[in-house]
Amino acid sequence: MQNIFYFKKISRIGGTEQFLYEIAKKYEDWDITVFYDEANIDQLARLRKYVRCKKHIPGEVVECEKAFYNFNIDMMDDVISKKNTFVSHANYEEIGYRPPITDRRLDDFIGVSNFAASKLDEYGKKLGMDIKTKKCYNPLTIEPKEKVLILVSAGRLDDEVKGGKRTLQLIDSLDKYCEKTGRHYLFLIFSNPVNFAIKSKNVTLMTPRVDVRPYISMADYVIQLSNDMETYCYTINEAWSYGVPCVTTPLTICKELPINDNMRLECDWDMNNVDEIVKEMFERKASPFKYVPPEDDWSKILAPGKSTWKEEKNMKVKVRCIRDYFDLELDTIIRANPEDPNYERVITRERADKLLELNLIEELGVVKEEKKEQATKPTKKVEKAVK
């Protein structure tokens, strides 16, 4: 062996784990062996594409030209090397770690930046050592930019007519395609809690919210796999309005709306063609499109009359607290106690309605605002007198 790197623990994620991967990938033509005591299987899998990986067995002697250590140097007892190097990846004092630089078997010290090197030197000086840490930036291999397919669903998947089983079939097909091709996707599902497990690491079950349009607008596809019970479907109409294509079942409403094939991929009701649809989702190059939703006629249906709500919601009402609660607006606890300074107070109609719904207050009546007298403009003579 020429070069060994000993990492006591290779975690699932982390900067030092990325360092190992980058040096393995960039210098795969160099003889490198990574030793570890404990390691995440996914990290090992990607390292083994480029370098040798071995579990450290205490007492088993290893010979090499150069050995590199991070954090922990336990394996040094079993290593016969011409040069032992400690690599500093952090400001260790900041995280409460004491680098083992006093071990006399260490021949060299490397910091992955000027900052890392200077902090290790400072630590050495506190111990009466002049270790002269060298700077060597971490390797970084830049791969071609890869597109992650962003998918969004805003259906209530707890109700089967909204396509819960079909969504699971789609996820299964997406995972198989990505495992085979090395592609990636991220699926955000805004749904009530579901009664089935979603095991894919590419799927995030999001908390439902009243407005998901910001997420719809950034998606590559919006997913709507409901039964044929959708009679308008806001989700797909909003998606098309943002120029985002959809993946749907053969919904009858889609035949009624002014759309074309560029705007939609269609899964069979039984999802028999799901693999073909998934492949097309990744490979098709959809042309930009503009969609104008059909005009509504509610202006002709609603009873006429100007809204008074804008004035009404700002109307002042006097209220009394009937239950102790934490008031978000005042950032304080209000108690149903006459001695509390906010036991009775004046608030807006809009605020009162919210607290009334929660049964926290009772309304005492509308507070009539006194009309403020309009100030008269001073005459020019007065203005001169004031000056």
N, C-alpha and C positions, 0 to 999 in steps of 0.2 A: 504494500500500500504506500502511496505517495503522500496524500493529504487526507487527514481525518478531521471531521468536525463533530464535537461532542456537545449535544444538547440533552440535558437530563430529562426534560419534558418537552415534547413537541405538541403544542396545544392545537385545538381546532382552528383558531384564528389568532393572529398576532403579527407584529412587525418583525420579530426575529424569525418566525416561521416563514414569512414572506422572503426574508433575507436568504434563508436556506434554499428556498425554491428558486429564487433569482440566480443565485450563484451556481446552483445545479444546472439550470437551463442554459445560462450564458457560457458556462465553462464545462459543458458535458464532455468535451474532448480531453479534459484533464482527468487524471485518476483521483477521484474524490469518493470517500466513504463517509456516510453520516452514521454516527453511533447515538443511541438514545436509551434511556431506561423505560420511558413511557411515551407513547406516541398515538396521535389520532390517525385512524386508518385512512381517512381521505387525504390527509397530508402525506402519509407514506406512499399512497398510490401515485400521487403526482410527482413526488420526488424520485420514485423508482423508474420513472420514464427516462431519467437522465443519469442517475448515480446509484451507487451501491448503498443499501441501508441495512444496518445490523443492530440488533439489540445488544446492549452492553451486558456482558456476563462477568460479574466481579470475580477476579482471580484469573481470568483468561487474558493472557498477555498479547498485546497488539504491537507490531513494529511498523514504523512509518518514517517518512522524511520530515514532515511537518504536522503538528497537531494544533488545532484551534479550539478554544474553549469560550463558552458564553455563560455568565452567571456562576456556573458550578464547575469545579475541576475534579470531582470525585474520581473520574476515570483515569486521571493522571497516574494513579498508583499502578495501573495495568498497562501503561503505554511506554514503549521505548521509542523515543523520537529524538531526532537531531535538533529540533527546535520546537518549543512550546510557546504559543502565542495566546494572549488573552485579548478578546475583542469586546470593546465597550459599546453597548447599544443604547445606553441611557445615562441620564444624570442620576446615578444610583443613590446618592445621598438624599435626593428629593423623595425617593420612594422607600427610604429607610433600609437600604441594602448596603452591606459592606463588601465591596469587591475583594476577593482573596489575593490581592496583589503582593502580599508579603511572602508568598510561597516562592522560595528561591529557585524552584525548578522552572519558573516562568522566565523566558528569555526575551520576550518582546511584548509590546502593548500597542494595540490599534484602537483608535476611536473612529466611529463611522461619520463624524463631522468634526469641524474645529471645536464646536461646543462640547461634544462628547470627549474629545481628547483633552481639552483644557480642564474640564471638570475632573477627569481621572488624574491628571497631573496635580491638581489642587489637593485631591484626596491623598495622593502619594506624599506630598510635602507635609501634610498634617501628621503623617506617620514617619517623617524624617527620610523620605525616599525621593530620589530624582529619577523617575522612570522614563521620562522623555517619550511620551505617547505619540505615535505617528497617526496622521490622519489618512483614512482611506474610505472614500464614500461607498455606500452600498451599491452593488450592481443593480441595474434596472434594464430589463429588456422590454422594448415597446412593441407590442403586437398590433396588427391592423385593428382599427376601431371596429368593434362588433356590436351590432344592434341587438338589444334585448327587446323582445316582443312584449308590449304592454297591453294587457287585456283587463277590461272592467265589466263587472256584472252588477246590476242594481236591483235584482229581483228578490223577492222573499222566498228563498229556497227552502224554508221550513214547510211550505205548502207545495205538495208534489205537482200540482197543476202548473207551478212556475218552473218546472224542469230540473228538480234536484238530481234525479238519477242521470238525466242526460248530461248535466254539468259534470258529474263524476266520470262519465264515459269520456267526455271531452278532455278532462284533466289527465286521465289514464293514457289517452292517445298522445297528448302533448308531451307527457313525460317520456314515453317510449321513443317518440320522434327525437326529442332532445338528447336522450341517452345515446341514440344511434348516430346522430349527426354532430353532436357537440354544440348545438345551438342552445339559446337560453330564452326563457320567458318569465314574466311576472304577472300573476293573475290576482287582481284585487276584487274581492267579492263583498259587496255591501248587502248584508242579509241579517234577518233575525237569527238567533241561535238555531242551528240545525241539529237534527237527531241522527246524523251520520258523521262518520269520521272523514276528515280530509287530510290525508297523510302526506301529500306532496309538499316538498320544501319550497316549491315555486309559487305556492298559493297562500295568500293572506286573507283571513276572514276579518273584514273590517266592521267596526261598529256602525250600524245604520245612522245616517244623518239626513237632515231635510234637504240638503242641496249637495248633490254629487257632481254637478256640472263641471267644476274645475278638474275632476278626475276623468270624466268622460271626454273632455276636450283634449286631454293629453294622451289618450289611448290610441293604440294602433287599430284595435277592434273592440267593439262593444258586443257582449254576448247576451243573447236573449233566446233561451231555449224552452219557452213556455208551451203549454198545450194551446190549442186554437181558441183561447178565451180572451185574447188581447183584442180590444176593439178600437184602440188608438195607439197605445203604448208610447208614453212620453219618452222613455229611455231611448228608443231607436230614433224617434223624431228629433230629440236633442242631439244625438250623435250625428245624424246626417246634417243637421244645421251647422255643426262644427266641422263638417267635412270628414267625419270619421266613419268608415264602413262598419257594418255589423255582421255578426254570424247569428243566423236565426233558424228556427224551424219553418216549415211552409205556412206561415201565418197568413190568413186570408186578408188581413188588413194591408199586407205588403203589396197585394195586387191592386189595391185601391189607391195607394199613395203614389205620387209622381216620382218614381225611382227607376234606376236601371241596374243592370248586372254588376256594374263597377262599384255599386254602393253596398252590395250584400253577397254573402256566401250562405248557401242554404244546406243545412243538415236535414237528412230524412227524419221522419217522425221516429223511426226505430234506430236512428244513428248508424245505419249500416255503412254510410259513406264518410264516417267521421275521420278516418285516417287520410282520405283524399282531401278533405276540407282542411285538416291540420297542415298537411304539406303545402297546400295552396296559400294558407295564411302566412307561412314563412317565405314562400318563393314568389308569390305574385307581386307585381309592381303596379299597384292601383294608381290610376290617373286622378289628379285632383278633381273634385266636383263641387258644385254649388247646389244647395237644396233649399227650396222655399216651401215651408209647410203650408198646407191648404188654409185659405183664409176662413176664419170663423165668423158666424153671424150673430154672436151674442149681443152686439149692439142693437140688433133688431128685436131680440127676445126679452132682454131685461126691461123692467119698468123704468121709465125715465125719472130723473130726479138727481139733483146735484148732491154729492156726498157732504155730510156735515162732520164726518169723523175726524178730519184733521183738526178742526177747532175743538171738537168734543174731547179728544184724547188729552189735550193740554189743559182742559178745565181743572180747576183746583177743587178738591174735596177734602173734608175733614174726616179722619178715621181714628179708631181707637183699637189698640192691640188687645186681642182676646186670648192669645197663646204666645208663650215665650218662643222666640225664633231669632235666627241670625240673619240680619238684614244685609244683603250683598251690596246694596246701594250706599248704605251708611258705614258698612264694614264694622258692624258692632251688633251685640246682642240686644234685642228689644224685649222687655219683659212686660207681661200683663199685670202691671203694678202701677197704681196712680203716682207713685213716687219716681217712677222712671221718667226722665225728661222727654222721652219719645213715646210715652204711653198714648198721648193724643197728639196728632200732628197733621199738617196739611200736605197732601201730595197730589200728583196729577191723576186724572181719571184712568189713564193707561196703566200706571203703576198700581193704582188701587184695584183695578180689575184682576191683575195677576195675584195680588195678596188675598183678595176675596175668594178666588178659586181655590186657594190653599187653606182657606178657613183660618187665616191668621189675624184678620182684622174684622171690624164691623164699620160700616159707613155711617157717619153722623150727619152728613148733608153737604150740599154744594156750597162752596165759599164764593160769594159774589165779589168780584174784583172791582175796587173803586176806580172810577174813571179818573185818570190823571189830567189835571188842567194843563192845557197847552200853554207853554211859556210864550209871552208876547215878545216880539222882536223890539229891542230898544231903538229909539229914534236916533238919527244921526247926531242930534245934540247931546243925547245921553252918552253915546259912544265916545264923543269928544271929551265929555266930562270924565268918563272912566279913564280915558287915556291920560 
